[in-house]
Amino acid sequence: MKSSNSQQLFEKAKTLMPGGVNSPVRAFNSVGGTPVFMKQGKGAYITDEDDNQYIDYCCSWGPLILGHANENTENAIIETVRKGTSFGAPTALENELAELIISNHSYIEKIRFVSSGTEAVMSALRLARGVTGKSKIIKFEGCYHGHVDSLLVKAGSGLVTLGESTSSGVPTSFTNETIVLPLNDEEKVETTLEQMHSEIAAIIIEPIPANNGLLLQSHKFLLHLRELCTKYNVLLIFDEVISGFRVGFEGATGLYKIQPDIITFGKIIGGGMPVGAYASSHAIMNHVSPLGNVYQAGTLSGNPVAMSAGIAQLKACLQEDFYHHLQHKADRLVDGVKKHIEAKGYEITIYNIGSIFWFAFSDMSHLTRADQINSGKMSLFAKVYHHLLENGIYFGPSGYEVGFVSAAHSNEDIDKTIAAMCNAFDTVLN
Ligand SMILES: *Cc1c(COP(=O)(O)O)cnc(C)c1O
């Protein structure tokens, strides 16, 4: 595989940006080698600067549910951009995207657009604190909520671990406001709330944790969170930056039929442009400025070009059977690979929820907690990764990252991928 152009670009990039990248995982540190520099994408395919072509399952880390350069999205962007890129004043497109979402989502009444998932989460936490007058937040080990200071925290052992930051530059006084608990453990949440509910503003969770492997939570656990939050006057925040519009238009909220107090969005909502959002009931959202006294603002919030991309993409998602088709394709991929794994007796698990899939070197059928992931096996992932790359399949460059099937993947693409994955496992494990 030719990679000289990517290598050259990376050498140059390293002199200009920390690690040569603008977001760390792109640097390929966990799989080794040189990051592949992309120059274009169309449908399910992306092409790098050395003209290698790949079937893409990273899909920009989730946003591109229609695949690359979708014609309707592209046209919407072009049409809008010709009229100016930003006004810093309200536009009709903001109404259109807000209404499109709210009228098709039974769990929210009012929405505020921001420019990233991180910003959405940060604002949702401020809102929860403003509404409850309390300051601590419960998060779960293995859930990622963007690079918000107080959420860059990992768990230690013990019942209530006051967080230790995974990043330097975060004051202890911030992480002291964060309590980290293991996923899918009802008892720990219950005892923590019993003891500390008077200080806890919110529980934040990815209802489908998909940033540290794919950790499937039991419905019962999620329902229990809802009940406890109601009992103790704690707000339940579903961080649906990945799962929103992904496992159904109403995301994990609709899938599990659980009413959270606040939902955060990102990724798919912007059709490949930078958009995030947080949404809730009228009562809660009316605490946000200028109506209420929880301040939150943004120069480029509700940017018309980004709104138009979101509108075009979400309209496509609303078409009949859109999510059924996606699910079938992801099932086809997972079933195809699984058959081979079982026939060979490999200790690998692969599973999906909707069009999100993940495989891990594990003997468990599916994982629910971060500590069940065997980090020692990530060297095997790196080998599989490079084998797939050589054979024209692009995944996010880390074994902790999930894959996404888009509407642009054909059955033929899926079948090619199954063959490549089986071949990669055979090569690496034999
Ligand atoms: C990606 C992600 C974020 C952060 O969004 P950015 O747009 O990268 O800031 C937050 N929460 C979840 C669940 C995510 O997957």
The ligand as an SDF file (V2000), in Angstrom:
LIG
                    3D

 15 15  0  0  0  0  0  0  0  0999 V2000
  -18.4910   12.6600   20.4940 C   0  0  0  0  0  0  0  0  0  0  0  0
  -19.1510   12.7310   21.8070 C   0  0  0  0  0  0  0  0  0  0  0  0
  -19.1330   13.8830   22.5950 C   0  0  0  0  0  0  0  0  0  0  0  0
  -18.3270   15.0990   22.2260 C   0  0  0  0  0  0  0  0  0  0  0  0
  -18.7610   15.6740   21.0380 O   0  0  0  0  0  0  0  0  0  0  0  0
  -17.7490   16.6240   20.2330 P   0  0  0  0  0  0  0  0  0  0  0  0
  -18.5660   17.1170   19.0880 O   0  0  0  0  0  0  0  0  0  0  0  0
  -16.5900   15.7710   19.8390 O   0  0  0  0  0  0  0  0  0  0  0  0
  -17.3530   17.7180   21.1650 O   0  0  0  0  0  0  0  0  0  0  0  0
  -19.8830   13.9120   23.7570 C   0  0  0  0  0  0  0  0  0  0  0  0
  -20.5940   12.8360   24.1430 N   0  0  0  0  0  0  0  0  0  0  0  0
  -20.6310   11.7090   23.4260 C   0  0  0  0  0  0  0  0  0  0  0  0
  -21.4770   10.5680   23.8840 C   0  0  0  0  0  0  0  0  0  0  0  0
  -19.8910   11.6120   22.2450 C   0  0  0  0  0  0  0  0  0  0  0  0
  -19.9150   10.4710   21.5510 O   0  0  0  0  0  0  0  0  0  0  0  0
  1  2  1  0
  2  3  1  0
  2 14  2  0
  3  4  1  0
  3 10  2  0
  4  5  1  0
  5  6  1  0
  6  7  2  0
  6  8  1  0
  6  9  1  0
 10 11  1  0
 11 12  2  0
 12 13  1  0
 12 14  1  0
 14 15  1  0
M  END
$$$$
